Amino acid sequence: MNRSRLQKSGKIALIAAAAWLAFAPGETAVAKTPICPLFLTTYCVVNAAGVRSTVETNPCLARREHLRVLHIGRCQGPFCFPFFKPVCAINPVTHKRQTYGNECLAEINNATVVADKPCP
């Protein structure tokens, strides 16, 4: 075999081994830690205790840290301005879509914003 074929077969073996590790049954370190993109932006997130904070993250990294993204941008609460710009968000108690009067009202209810318009 020539050197090019050996290199190519070595790469194929490496890819096959990586695929086996990624999809092999059972608990492995690879299966527990998702590979997240490295882009970061400002998100308003909430932790399991219900505490909101503004962090530089992305949805994948937030899930890895046991945080739930509420919306893109800085957290606005606890006091909201009385303007009406309805958003559709997932109610954390019922897990159903619900229309809130604005993004701030959805945030203080720890609802995850899914659309910048009323729910259908």
N, C-alpha and C positions, 0 to 999 in steps of 0.2 A: 504494500500500500504506500502511496506517496504521502508526503507530509500534509498536504491540503485535506486529503480524505481523513487522516487521523485527527486533525484539528476539528473538522466538521463532525465526526462521530463522537468526539469528546464533548462538544457543545451539545449535541443531541442527548447524550447521557446525562449531562448536567441539568438540562431542561427537564428531562424525564424524572430525575431524582427530586427536583424542586416541586414538580407537579405531584409526585407521590406524597411528599411531605405535606403539601397544602391540602390534599384531599384524602389523606389516609384516615381510616377510622380511629377513634380513640382521642384522648386528650394529648395535645402537643402544644408547645409554646407558640408555634406558628398559628394554630387555630384560635388561641386565646386573644392574641393581639392583632387587631385589624391594621392593615397598612393604610395610613391616612395621607392625603395630599398635604403638602406643606404650605399652602396659601393660608394667610391669616387675614382676618378683618375683625372689626368691632361687632360683638354680639351682646345682647342682653340674655343672660342665662339664669336658670334657677337650679339650686341643688336639691337633694332629697329632703332636706329640712325646710324647704320653701323659701330660702334666702336668695334674693335676686342680686346679681352683680353684673358689671360690665367687664368683659374680658376680650382679649385679642385671641381668637381661636377660629375653628371652623366646625361644622356640625359633627364630623367624624371624630375629631380630637375631643370635642365636648362630650360625646357619648362615652369615649374611652375614660374620661375623668368623672363619669357618672353625673353629668350635667345635662339639662334639657334646654335647648335653644328656644327662647320665646320670640325673638325677632332680631333682624339686622339693626345695628346701631346701638347707641347708649341707652341704658335703662332710664325711664322717664319719671316713674312714680317717686314717692307715694301719693303726690297730689297731681291731679290732672286738670288741664285747662278745659273749660266747658265748650269745646267746639265739636261739631258733628262731622266726622269723616269715617264712616263705618268700615270695619274690617271683619273678615271671616277668620275665626280662630277655633282651635280644638279645645273644648272645655276639659280641664284636667280631671274633673270628677266624673262626668258622664262619658268622656271620650268621644263626644259627638261635636260636629261643627255647630258653631253658634255665632251670630252676628253681635259684635260689640260696637258701641258708639264711636270709639276711636282706638288707636293702637295702645294708648296709655291705659285705658280701661281694661283692655284685654290683658295687658301686662300685670296690672295690680291684682288680677284674678288668676295669675300664673297660667294663662291660656297661650298656646302656641299659635302665632299668626300664620295663616296659610295663604291668604289673599288680601290685597288692598281694596276690597270691595265687599259688599254684603254677601253672605252665604246664599247659595241658590235655594 
